[in-house]
Amino acid sequence: MDLNRRHLIGASTAGIAGALAMPVDAARAAPLTSLLGRDATQYGVRPGSSEDQTRALQRAIDEAARAQMPLALPPGVYRSGLLRLPNGAQLIGVRGATRLVFTGGASAIQSDGSDAIGLTGLTFDGGNIPLPPRRGLIHVLGSRDVRIADCEITNSGGSGIWLEQVAGEISGSIFTNIAVTAVVSFDARGLSVSRNTILGTNDNGIEILRTAIGDDGTLVADNRIEEIKAGPGGSGQYGNAINAFRAGNVIVRGNRIKNCDYSAVRGNSASNIHISGNSVSDVREVALYSEFAFEAAVIANNTVDGAAVGVSVCNFNEGGRIAVVQGNIIRNLIPKRPIGTAPDDDAGVGIYIEADSSVTGNVIENAPSYGIVAGWGKYLRDVAITGNVIRKALAGVGVSVVPGAGTALVNNNMISETPRGAVVGLDHARAVTSDLSAEGAQRFAQVVVGGNAVRR
């Protein structure tokens, strides 16, 4: 090794050792190195100041982005209005200690067509200041390679994060007290929303939306979502933990969802949706929903404990068809009316299905109405119900038998403690036959019943 190189290595080692040996107060006062980025205080930004620092922060953001370096914000409170992120802007704070307090404007952070932007370790406090409609405290439009990680978004007077035509990821962040929806994405270009915590919103938890039906492919995984209200009311547009609308090929997996006014996962006109491995409790409508103009849904290996309906795959009249509902545990369902009227109600049902679908390997317990229902009037076609366990339901399986209804197979299920019958024929929600699994019962050509183990 030559002497010059040895000298450089020695100096570098000494510098590291010296930094490690610094007293804590001196280390905090030292300028941040180029490896961490530009120090925002070098641009006149003052943590803890009572003054609005929008202008100084914007200058620091622009200068650091121009130099293609991150901008580091030391611990403290920064009061600011709207800040715009140019290409390559990277803001880094100390998680839980760097706090940007919103003083007013359309949003706290906005990006229009900027790529490779990042927000890490920052808290954004919206101060409950109302935002204009269709705005987020963080508002990103037409951007690629967006990274929002380990941030906290709280007290937003609109949505938390609003995205349009964005590719990237939102991860490890915390959303609390959001006036509208925590994360809204329109027309994603390749998005992941994962490992976030959402506690308390007034509309929905996460919305994956498209302006027209088409491929989306957003991954929504491993989030914790609780306390979702249907503040504006409606019949299911609000109060959902995760809502996919017109968005094809969305994957919703491994989420923990609790206490929602409506659904845990609601897919509306969302083809090829995968809803798997989610843990759901205390939702007050359909827990897992695939509805309206969709083709293909997989709803598998979820647990639902407490809902009006466990799983619903419906709207064959609107083109909704093709599903696999497999391996779910659904229990402790709640009626919307007194239990005595439950057979004529659409609540208290474990699984509801209509067309070109397989329902297999599910366990359903404590359903005030039906364990499984196939068809709504004439809207029934090619449904197989096999290998399920149904316990403690008023009736086990209900199958539409009205004129025009299609074929259903009910075979090799274990059905017990269903006083109204193991398998009954339906006219819409109303039971119109005795137990079709009993010997000598009425037969319907389109309903194949056989091989079920029934314990009365």
C-alpha positions as CSV (number, residue, x, y, z in Angstrom):
1,M,0.0,0.0,0.0
2,D,1.5,3.5,-0.9
3,L,2.0,6.1,1.7
4,N,-0.6,8.5,0.4
5,R,-3.3,5.8,0.4
6,R,-2.3,4.7,3.9
7,H,-2.5,8.4,5.1
8,L,-6.0,8.8,3.7
9,I,-7.3,5.6,5.3
10,G,-5.7,6.6,8.6
11,A,-7.3,10.0,8.4
12,S,-10.7,8.5,7.6
13,T,-10.4,6.1,10.5
14,A,-9.4,8.8,12.9
15,G,-12.3,10.9,11.7
16,I,-14.8,8.1,12.4
17,A,-13.2,7.4,15.8
18,G,-13.3,11.1,16.6
19,A,-17.0,11.4,15.7
20,L,-17.8,8.4,17.8
21,A,-15.8,9.9,20.7
22,M,-17.7,13.2,20.5
23,P,-19.8,14.2,23.4
24,V,-23.5,13.8,22.6
25,D,-24.2,17.6,22.5
26,A,-21.3,18.2,20.3
27,A,-22.3,15.4,17.9
28,R,-25.8,16.9,17.6
29,A,-24.4,20.3,16.8
30,A,-22.0,19.0,14.1
31,P,-23.0,19.6,10.5
32,L,-24.4,16.5,8.8
33,T,-22.1,14.8,6.4
34,S,-22.6,14.6,2.7
35,L,-23.5,10.9,3.1
36,L,-26.7,12.0,4.9
37,G,-27.4,15.1,2.7
38,R,-27.6,18.8,3.0
39,D,-28.5,20.1,6.5
40,A,-31.7,22.3,6.2
41,T,-30.4,24.6,8.9
42,Q,-27.6,25.7,6.4
43,Y,-30.3,27.4,4.4
44,G,-31.7,29.4,7.4
45,V,-34.3,26.9,8.4
46,R,-34.7,27.0,12.2
47,P,-36.2,24.0,14.0
48,G,-38.6,25.1,16.8
49,S,-39.2,28.6,15.4
50,S,-42.6,30.1,15.9
51,E,-42.4,31.7,12.5
52,D,-43.6,30.3,9.2
53,Q,-40.6,28.8,7.4
54,T,-42.2,28.0,4.0
55,R,-39.8,30.2,2.0
56,A,-36.6,28.9,3.7
57,L,-37.7,25.3,3.4
58,Q,-38.6,25.7,-0.3
59,R,-35.2,27.1,-1.0
60,A,-33.5,24.3,0.9
61,I,-35.6,21.7,-1.0
62,D,-34.8,23.2,-4.4
63,E,-31.1,23.6,-3.7
64,A,-30.6,20.0,-2.4
65,A,-32.6,18.5,-5.3
66,R,-30.5,20.5,-7.7
67,A,-27.4,19.1,-6.2
68,Q,-29.0,15.6,-6.3
69,M,-28.6,15.2,-2.5
70,P,-31.1,14.5,0.2
71,L,-32.2,17.3,2.5
72,A,-32.0,16.4,6.2
73,L,-34.3,18.1,8.7
74,P,-32.9,17.8,12.3
75,P,-35.4,17.2,15.1
76,G,-37.8,20.0,15.9
77,V,-41.0,21.6,14.8
78,Y,-41.2,23.4,11.4
79,R,-44.2,25.6,10.6
80,S,-44.9,25.7,6.9
81,G,-47.5,26.1,4.2
82,L,-47.4,24.4,0.7
83,L,-44.0,23.0,-0.2
84,R,-43.4,21.7,-3.8
85,L,-41.1,18.8,-4.6
86,P,-39.0,19.0,-7.8
87,N,-37.4,16.0,-9.5
88,G,-35.2,14.0,-7.2
89,A,-36.3,15.8,-4.0
90,Q,-35.6,13.7,-0.9
91,L,-36.6,14.9,2.6
92,I,-35.3,13.0,5.5
93,G,-36.1,13.6,9.2
94,V,-35.8,11.8,12.5
95,R,-38.8,9.5,13.0
96,G,-41.0,10.9,15.7
97,A,-38.9,14.0,16.2
98,T,-39.0,16.0,13.0
99,R,-42.5,17.6,12.7
100,L,-43.9,19.8,9.9
101,V,-46.9,21.7,11.2
102,F,-49.2,22.9,8.4
103,T,-50.1,26.6,8.4
104,G,-52.6,26.5,5.5
105,G,-52.9,26.1,1.7
106,A,-54.0,23.5,-0.7
107,S,-51.6,20.9,0.8
108,A,-48.5,20.6,2.9
109,I,-46.5,18.8,0.2
110,Q,-47.2,18.8,-3.6
111,S,-45.5,17.2,-6.5
112,D,-46.5,17.7,-10.1
113,G,-44.8,15.3,-12.5
114,S,-41.7,15.0,-10.4
115,D,-39.9,11.6,-10.4
116,A,-37.7,9.9,-7.8
117,I,-39.0,11.9,-4.8
118,G,-38.9,10.7,-1.3
119,L,-40.2,11.5,2.2
120,T,-38.7,9.6,5.1
121,G,-39.0,9.9,8.9
122,L,-41.2,13.0,8.9
123,T,-44.4,13.8,10.8
124,F,-46.9,16.0,8.9
125,D,-49.5,17.6,11.2
126,G,-52.4,19.1,9.3
127,G,-53.8,20.9,12.3
128,N,-57.3,19.9,11.2
129,I,-57.2,22.8,8.7
130,P,-59.8,22.0,6.0
131,L,-58.3,21.2,2.6
132,P,-60.1,21.7,-0.7
133,P,-62.1,18.7,-2.1
134,R,-60.0,15.9,-3.6
135,R,-56.8,17.0,-1.9
136,G,-54.4,15.2,0.4
137,L,-52.0,16.7,3.0
138,I,-49.4,15.1,0.7
139,H,-50.5,15.5,-2.9
140,V,-48.6,13.7,-5.7
141,L,-49.6,13.8,-9.4
142,G,-48.0,12.0,-12.4
143,S,-44.8,10.8,-10.6
144,R,-42.7,7.7,-10.8
145,D,-40.4,6.1,-8.2
146,V,-42.2,7.8,-5.3
147,R,-41.1,6.7,-1.8
148,I,-43.0,7.7,1.3
149,A,-41.7,5.7,4.3
150,D,-41.7,5.8,8.1
151,C,-43.7,9.0,8.1
152,E,-46.7,10.0,10.3
153,I,-49.7,11.9,8.8
154,T,-52.0,13.2,11.4
155,N,-54.9,15.7,11.8
156,S,-55.4,16.1,8.0
157,G,-58.4,18.3,7.1
158,G,-58.7,16.3,3.8
159,S,-57.2,13.0,2.8
160,G,-53.8,11.9,4.1
161,I,-52.0,11.1,0.9
162,W,-53.6,11.7,-2.6
163,L,-52.0,10.1,-5.6
164,E,-52.8,10.3,-9.3
165,Q,-50.9,8.3,-11.9
166,V,-48.2,7.4,-9.5
167,A,-45.7,4.5,-9.3
168,G,-43.9,3.8,-6.1
169,E,-44.6,2.8,-2.5
170,I,-46.1,4.0,0.8
171,S,-44.7,2.0,3.6
172,G,-44.2,1.8,7.3
173,S,-46.2,5.0,7.9
174,I,-48.9,6.0,10.5
175,F,-52.1,7.8,9.7
176,T,-54.3,9.1,12.5
177,N,-57.3,11.4,12.7
178,I,-57.9,11.8,8.9
179,A,-61.0,13.8,7.9
180,V,-61.5,11.9,4.6
181,T,-59.4,8.9,3.5
182,A,-55.9,7.9,4.6
183,V,-54.5,6.9,1.1
184,V,-56.3,7.6,-2.2
185,S,-54.8,6.4,-5.5
186,F,-56.2,7.1,-8.9
187,D,-54.9,5.3,-12.0
188,A,-51.8,3.8,-10.4
189,R,-48.8,2.9,-12.6
190,G,-47.4,0.3,-10.1
191,L,-48.0,1.1,-6.5
192,S,-47.4,-0.7,-3.2
193,V,-49.2,0.3,0.0
194,S,-47.7,-1.8,2.8
195,R,-47.0,-2.1,6.5
196,N,-48.9,1.1,7.3
197,T,-51.1,1.8,10.4
198,I,-54.3,3.6,9.8
199,L,-56.3,4.6,12.9
200,G,-59.4,6.8,12.5
201,T,-60.7,8.1,9.1
202,N,-64.1,9.5,8.2
203,D,-64.6,8.1,4.6
204,N,-62.4,5.0,3.9
205,G,-59.0,3.6,4.9
206,I,-57.3,3.0,1.5
207,E,-58.9,3.7,-1.9
208,I,-57.5,2.2,-5.1
209,L,-59.5,3.8,-7.9
210,R,-59.5,4.2,-11.6
211,T,-61.3,6.7,-13.8
212,A,-62.2,3.8,-16.1
213,I,-62.2,0.0,-15.7
214,G,-58.7,-1.3,-16.4
215,D,-55.5,-3.0,-15.1
216,D,-54.1,-1.4,-11.9
217,G,-52.1,-4.0,-10.1
218,T,-51.7,-2.2,-6.8
219,L,-50.4,-4.3,-3.9
220,V,-52.1,-3.6,-0.5
221,A,-50.4,-5.7,2.1
222,D,-49.7,-6.1,5.8
223,N,-51.5,-2.9,6.9
224,R,-53.2,-2.4,10.2
225,I,-56.5,-0.5,9.7
226,E,-59.0,0.4,12.4
227,E,-61.8,2.8,13.3
228,I,-63.1,3.5,9.8
229,K,-66.3,5.6,9.8
230,A,-68.9,6.1,7.0
231,G,-69.1,9.8,7.8
232,P,-70.9,10.9,4.7
233,G,-73.4,8.0,4.9
234,G,-74.4,6.3,1.7
235,S,-74.9,2.6,1.0
236,G,-71.4,1.3,1.0
237,Q,-69.2,4.0,-0.7
238,Y,-67.8,4.9,2.7
239,G,-66.8,3.1,5.9
240,N,-64.5,0.6,4.2
241,A,-61.0,-0.3,5.2
242,I,-59.9,-1.0,1.7
243,N,-61.9,-0.1,-1.4
244,A,-60.9,-1.0,-5.0
245,F,-63.1,0.6,-7.7
246,R,-62.7,-0.3,-11.4
247,A,-59.1,-1.4,-10.6
248,G,-58.1,-4.8,-12.0
249,N,-55.5,-7.2,-10.6
250,V,-55.3,-5.6,-7.2
251,I,-53.9,-7.8,-4.5
252,V,-55.1,-7.3,-0.9
253,R,-53.3,-9.6,1.5
254,G,-52.2,-10.0,5.1
255,N,-54.0,-6.9,6.5
256,R,-55.4,-6.7,10.0
257,I,-58.7,-4.9,9.9
258,K,-61.0,-4.0,12.8
259,N,-64.0,-1.8,13.5
260,C,-65.4,-0.6,10.2
261,D,-68.9,0.8,9.6
262,Y,-69.1,-1.1,6.3
263,S,-66.6,-3.5,4.7
264,A,-63.1,-4.6,5.4
265,V,-62.3,-5.1,1.7
266,R,-64.7,-4.0,-1.0
267,G,-64.0,-4.7,-4.7
268,N,-66.4,-2.9,-7.0
269,S,-66.0,-3.6,-10.7
270,A,-62.5,-4.9,-9.9
271,S,-61.6,-7.9,-12.0
272,N,-59.0,-10.5,-10.9
273,I,-58.9,-9.2,-7.4
274,H,-57.1,-11.3,-4.8
275,I,-58.3,-11.0,-1.2
276,S,-56.2,-13.4,0.9
277,G,-54.8,-13.9,4.4
278,N,-56.6,-11.0,6.0
279,S,-57.7,-10.9,9.6
280,V,-61.1,-9.1,10.0
281,S,-63.2,-8.4,13.1
282,D,-66.1,-6.1,14.0
283,V,-67.3,-4.9,10.6
284,R,-70.9,-4.0,10.3
285,E,-71.8,-4.9,6.7
286,V,-70.2,-7.4,4.3
287,A,-66.7,-8.2,5.4
288,L,-65.2,-9.2,2.1
289,Y,-67.0,-8.0,-1.0
290,S,-66.6,-8.5,-4.8
291,E,-69.5,-6.8,-6.6
292,F,-70.9,-5.3,-9.9
293,A,-69.0,-5.6,-13.2
294,F,-66.1,-7.8,-12.4
295,E,-64.7,-11.1,-13.8
296,A,-62.7,-13.3,-11.4
297,A,-62.2,-12.9,-7.7
298,V,-60.1,-15.0,-5.3
299,I,-61.2,-14.8,-1.7
300,A,-59.1,-17.2,0.3
301,N,-57.7,-18.0,3.7
302,N,-59.2,-15.0,5.5
303,T,-60.7,-15.0,9.0
304,V,-63.8,-13.0,9.7
305,D,-65.1,-12.7,13.3
306,G,-68.1,-10.4,13.5
307,A,-69.8,-9.0,10.4
308,A,-73.3,-8.8,8.9
309,V,-72.2,-11.0,6.0
310,G,-68.8,-12.8,5.8
311,V,-68.2,-12.9,2.0
312,S,-70.4,-11.7,-0.9
313,V,-69.6,-12.2,-4.6
314,C,-72.6,-10.8,-6.4
315,N,-74.3,-8.7,-9.2
316,F,-74.4,-11.4,-11.9
317,N,-77.0,-9.0,-13.4
318,E,-74.2,-6.5,-13.9
319,G,-71.8,-9.0,-15.2
320,G,-70.2,-10.1,-11.9
321,R,-69.0,-13.7,-12.3
322,I,-66.2,-16.2,-11.7
323,A,-64.9,-16.6,-8.2
324,V,-63.1,-19.0,-5.8
325,V,-64.1,-18.7,-2.2
326,Q,-61.8,-21.1,-0.3
327,G,-60.4,-21.8,3.1
328,N,-62.0,-18.9,5.0
329,I,-63.1,-19.1,8.6
330,I,-66.2,-17.0,9.1
331,R,-68.0,-16.8,12.5
332,N,-70.1,-14.8,14.9
333,L,-72.2,-13.1,12.3
334,I,-74.7,-10.4,13.3
335,P,-78.3,-9.9,12.1
336,K,-79.6,-6.6,11.1
337,R,-83.1,-7.6,12.3
338,P,-84.2,-9.8,15.2
339,I,-83.1,-13.4,14.8
340,G,-86.7,-14.6,14.3
341,T,-86.9,-12.9,10.9
342,A,-83.4,-13.7,9.7
343,P,-84.4,-16.3,7.0
344,D,-86.0,-13.4,5.0
345,D,-83.1,-11.0,5.6
346,D,-79.8,-10.6,3.7
347,A,-77.8,-10.3,6.9
348,G,-76.3,-13.0,9.1
349,V,-75.1,-15.0,6.1
350,G,-71.7,-16.6,6.0
351,I,-71.0,-16.7,2.2
352,Y,-73.2,-15.4,-0.7
353,I,-72.3,-16.4,-4.3
354,E,-74.0,-16.2,-7.7
355,A,-72.2,-17.3,-10.8
356,D,-69.5,-19.6,-12.2
357,S,-67.9,-20.1,-8.9
358,S,-66.5,-22.6,-6.4
359,V,-67.1,-22.4,-2.6
360,T,-64.9,-25.0,-0.9
361,G,-63.1,-25.7,2.3
362,N,-64.6,-22.9,4.3
363,V,-65.6,-23.1,8.0
364,I,-68.7,-21.1,9.0
365,E,-70.0,-21.0,12.6
366,N,-72.7,-18.9,14.3
367,A,-74.6,-17.5,11.4
368,P,-78.1,-16.2,12.4
369,S,-79.4,-16.9,8.9
370,Y,-77.7,-19.1,6.2
371,G,-74.3,-20.6,6.2
372,I,-74.0,-20.3,2.4
373,V,-76.4,-18.9,-0.1
374,A,-76.3,-19.5,-3.9
375,G,-78.2,-17.2,-6.2
376,W,-80.7,-14.4,-6.1
377,G,-83.8,-15.3,-8.0
378,K,-82.9,-16.3,-11.5
379,Y,-79.3,-15.0,-11.0
380,L,-77.6,-18.3,-10.4
381,R,-75.3,-20.3,-12.7
382,D,-72.8,-23.1,-12.2
383,V,-71.9,-22.8,-8.5
384,A,-70.2,-25.7,-6.7
385,I,-70.5,-25.8,-2.9
386,T,-68.2,-28.6,-1.6
387,G,-66.2,-29.6,1.4
388,N,-67.4,-26.9,3.7
389,V,-68.1,-27.1,7.4
390,I,-71.2,-25.2,8.6
391,R,-72.2,-25.2,12.3
392,K,-74.9,-23.4,14.2
393,A,-76.7,-21.6,11.4
394,L,-80.4,-21.3,11.1
395,A,-80.1,-23.1,7.8
396,G,-77.0,-24.6,6.3
397,V,-77.1,-23.9,2.5
398,G,-79.8,-22.0,0.7
399,V,-80.1,-22.4,-3.1
400,S,-82.3,-20.5,-5.5
401,V,-85.0,-22.7,-7.0
402,V,-87.1,-20.1,-8.9
403,P,-87.8,-20.6,-12.6
404,G,-84.7,-19.6,-14.7
405,A,-82.2,-20.2,-11.9
406,G,-79.1,-22.2,-13.1
407,T,-77.3,-25.2,-11.7
408,A,-75.8,-25.6,-8.3
409,L,-73.9,-28.6,-6.8
410,V,-74.1,-29.1,-3.0
411,N,-72.0,-32.0,-2.1
412,N,-69.7,-33.5,0.6
413,N,-70.3,-30.7,3.1
414,M,-70.4,-31.2,6.9
415,I,-73.6,-29.4,8.2
416,S,-74.7,-29.5,11.8
417,E,-77.1,-27.7,14.2
418,T,-79.1,-26.0,11.5
419,P,-82.7,-26.2,12.7
420,R,-84.4,-24.8,9.5
421,G,-82.6,-27.4,7.4
422,A,-79.2,-28.5,6.0
423,V,-80.1,-27.5,2.4
424,V,-83.2,-25.5,1.5
425,G,-84.6,-24.0,-1.7
426,L,-85.0,-20.2,-1.9
427,D,-87.1,-17.7,-3.7
428,H,-84.7,-14.8,-3.3
429,A,-84.1,-14.6,0.5
430,R,-87.2,-16.6,1.4
431,A,-87.1,-20.3,2.1
432,V,-89.7,-22.1,0.1
433,T,-88.9,-25.8,0.6
434,S,-88.3,-28.3,3.3
435,D,-84.8,-29.7,3.8
436,L,-83.6,-30.9,0.4
437,S,-81.0,-33.2,2.0
438,A,-83.6,-35.3,3.7
439,E,-84.7,-38.6,2.3
440,G,-87.7,-38.3,0.1
441,A,-87.4,-34.5,-0.2
442,Q,-88.6,-32.5,-3.2
443,R,-86.1,-32.5,-6.1
444,F,-85.1,-29.8,-8.6
445,A,-83.3,-30.7,-11.8
446,Q,-80.8,-27.8,-11.5
447,V,-79.9,-28.5,-7.8
448,V,-77.6,-31.5,-7.2
449,V,-77.6,-32.5,-3.5
450,G,-75.6,-35.5,-2.3
451,G,-73.0,-36.9,0.0
452,N,-73.4,-34.3,2.7
453,A,-72.9,-35.3,6.3
454,V,-75.8,-33.8,8.3
455,R,-76.0,-33.7,12.0
456,R,-79.4,-32.4,13.2
